[in-house]
């Protein structure tokens, strides 16, 4: 018997072109976003 693998394709939006200033802002704001992301993951596991 042969097992069939389900193929799941994820569709991602196209990447945005970001200026240097915007990229720097995102890097500096990452610790705040990281905390929100961790909190969302913790809420979702329960």
Secondary structure as UniProt FT lines:
FT   HELIX           20..45
//
